[in-house]
């Protein structure tokens, strides 16, 4: 089989210059489903479709996350959820550190001025009215 049958050639380049192949979502889904059905392993599929085994494993991971028009597997959905929660934890950690620094700056200003409110010296001699 000629590899052009499986994918889309990117125009403007020839084979001598290292033409890059592109594969449709349907093709990727078909290859991964063939692998998951157990009829062929990654080595056989790699030879059959002339793609690297690493690319097949990448496609399988994307397939498990529902990237090829299929329903995501439980494992893929959990991986996406974990990634989302890790981003949230990182953002909240950053915000928490920022707020801690703001409290420290505020406390140091309060100690210097002797008052709770910046700019107020604590003098109550006039009763607060002007």
C-alpha positions in Angstrom: 0.0 0.0 0.0 1.1 3.5 -0.7 1.0 5.8 2.3 -0.8 8.5 0.3 -3.9 6.3 0.4 -4.2 6.7 4.2 -3.8 10.4 4.7 -3.8 13.8 3.2 -0.6 15.2 1.7 0.2 18.7 2.5 0.6 20.6 -0.7 3.6 22.6 -1.7 6.2 20.1 -0.7 7.7 17.1 -2.5 8.9 13.8 -1.1 12.6 14.8 -1.4 12.0 17.8 0.9 10.4 15.7 3.5 6.7 16.0 2.8 4.6 15.9 5.9 1.5 13.7 6.0 -1.7 14.6 7.6 -4.3 12.0 8.7 -8.0 12.4 9.0 -9.8 11.9 12.2 -11.7 9.0 10.6 -8.5 7.3 9.6 -7.0 7.7 13.1 -10.2 6.4 14.7 -10.2 3.4 12.4 -6.6 2.5 13.1 -7.1 2.8 16.9 -10.3 0.8 16.9 -8.5 -1.9 14.9 -5.8 -2.0 17.6 -8.4 -2.0 20.4 -10.3 -4.9 18.8 -7.3 -7.1 19.2 -7.0 -8.1 15.6 -3.5 -6.4 15.3 -1.0 -5.0 17.7 0.9 -1.7 17.4 3.8 -3.2 15.6 1.6 -4.8 12.9 -0.4 -1.6 12.5 2.7 0.5 12.3 4.1 -1.6 9.4 0.7 -1.9 7.7 0.0 1.8 7.7 3.6 3.0 7.6 3.4 5.1 10.8 5.6 5.1 13.8 4.5 3.1 16.9 4.9 6.3 18.9 2.3 8.0 16.7 -0.1 5.1 17.3 0.2 5.4 21.0 -0.4 9.2 20.7 -3.5 8.5 18.6 -4.7 5.9 21.2 -4.3 8.4 24.0 -6.2 11.0 22.0 -8.9 8.5 21.2 -9.4 7.7 24.9 -10.1 11.4 25.4 -12.7 11.5 22.7 -10.7 13.6 20.2 -11.8 11.7 17.1 -15.5 12.1 17.3 -16.0 9.2 19.7 -17.2 9.1 23.3 -14.2 9.5 25.7 -13.4 6.5 27.8 -13.7 6.7 31.6 -9.9 6.6 31.8 -9.5 9.5 29.3 -12.2 11.5 31.0 -10.5 11.1 34.3 -7.2 12.1 32.9 -8.7 15.3 31.5 -10.5 16.0 34.8 -7.2 15.5 36.7 -5.4 17.9 34.4 -8.2 20.5 34.9 -8.0 20.1 38.7 -4.2 20.4 38.7 -4.5 23.7 36.8 -7.1 24.9 39.3 -4.9 24.0 42.3 -2.0 25.8 40.7 -4.0 28.9 40.1 -5.4 28.9 43.7 -1.9 28.3 45.1 -0.7 31.4 43.2 -3.6 33.5 44.4 -3.1 32.3 48.0 0.6 33.3 47.9 -0.3 36.6 46.4 -2.8 37.3 49.2 -0.3 36.3 51.9 2.2 38.8 50.5 -0.5 41.5 50.4 -1.3 40.8 54.1 2.4 41.1 55.0 2.7 44.4 53.1 -0.4 45.7 54.8 0.8 44.6 58.2 4.2 46.3 57.7 2.5 49.6 56.7 0.2 49.4 59.7 3.2 48.9 62.0 5.0 51.9 60.5 2.0 54.2 60.7 0.6 52.9 64.0 -2.9 52.8 62.6 -5.1 50.3 60.9 -6.0 52.7 58.1 -3.1 53.9 55.8 -2.7 57.6 56.0 -4.4 58.1 59.4 -2.1 58.9 62.2 -4.5 57.9 65.0 -5.0 61.4 66.3 -8.6 61.7 67.8 -8.2 65.1 69.4 -10.7 66.8 67.2 -13.4 64.2 67.7 -13.3 63.1 64.1 -15.3 66.1 62.7 -13.8 68.8 60.6 
